[in-house]
């Protein structure tokens, strides 16, 4: 397991009773199991599939769907209900254990140890790829390698929803923010200073954000034989732009 992945897994496993808050960032979800999260996941999956249909690339429920960074199973539970086969991959055993409890054997759950994604996936190929709020926690060199492998396993005609935060403008604020994101101590200090303006506490586990660039992502998509059908941009107060790419693998 790489050092960065080992650290990320340890941080996720520290959430304990706040596991659902770690997934949603909503104060009301601290210390409780959020059953309605899975109903939200169903509505979320409906919206994604409707958008792919609008784009002329409807999903095939007879195929295999992969949720990379499945967490507790918000999207994976409804995926397992409608696809012939659903596979969930995550780095944290606590997340997988919770997903396993809700899925009851209806999905293939695998732990990624950060060393080799191809070993984790074996000979798996799939028709649908979903990964959100995951790539942002992986250093770009590793993240690009992982995305290349995942997209390379997408079957011709398949679709992928890939979310990655984009680079912010090169202002002094954003340079200082980039330095902060590299230091757990500075992240905790930021949570302390932002008390009342953030749901996170200084004692919460730390998860690093990494930014990606369209200049590297778009050539990666092209090399994998994928075309961009749609991109949704969601800027945050720190100047980062969470970008969701709707991709289609050419036949």
Buried (B, 14 or more C-beta within 10 A) or exposed (E): EEEBBBBBBEBBBBBEEBBBBBBBEEEEBBEEEBEEBBEBBBEBBEEBBEBBEEEEBEBBBEBBBBBBBBBBBBBBBBBBBBBEBBBBBBBBEBBBEBBBEBBEEBBBBBBBBBEEBBEBBEEBEBBBBBBBBBBBBBBBEBBBBBBBBBBBBBBEEBBBBBBBBBBBEEEEEBEEBBEBBEEBEBBBEBBEEEEEEBBBEBEBBBBBBBBBEBEEBBEBBEEBBBEBBBBEEEEEEBBBBBBBBBBBBEE
